[in-house]
Amino acid sequence: MVNYIYDLLKILLPAALVLFGMYSVINSFLKKEYQKRLLEIRIKNTEIVLPIRLQAYERICLFLERISPSNLLVRVSSGGQTAAEYQRVLLSEIRNEYTHNLSQQMYMSDQGWQMVKRAKEDMVTLVNRIYQELPAEAKGPELARRILETVITTDTEPTSQAISFLKKEINQVF
């Protein structure tokens, strides 16, 4: 009986070692294949997502340029309107541009999107603040002139900081 157990161990022990070795080799091979496929998927995703991200940054930069005081006031004419009407039109234009570009936040960093939101809010605040400083009977061209004067005298354009940040952020990708 002891010989029988001894003979059985002589057969089972090498077989168990061979089985363990095969398991280790196959497991290692499968892990490497998994990592290889994962890398291939990431590369394909990068090829697809990178152009979309670049396009999102382009659209957001265009949005920021469109709502900057110098461009917004040229694009949205103030002729014949009261300051109150012109203020509503400017705010409506800013909000429409913002709403139109909301989906771009999916492709941006949280910090980048916060900069964009802050630029939009700063622009809305600027328009509202200048409007509040005007007399009640002021006309639209007066509001436009005062907004431009304020931007020139303070040398701070509400959107410039966000545009600079986005340029730095996109340059990190390349």
Buried (B, 14 or more C-beta within 10 A) or exposed (E): EEEEEEEEEEEEEEEEEEEEEEEEEEEEEEEEEEEEEEEEEEEEEEEEEEEEBBEBBEBBBEBBEBBBBBEBBEEBEBEEBBBBBBBBBBBEBBEEBBEEBEEBBEBBEEEBBBBBEBBBEBBBEBBEEBBEEBEEEBBBBBBBBBBBEBBEEEEEBBBBBBBEBBEEBBEEEE
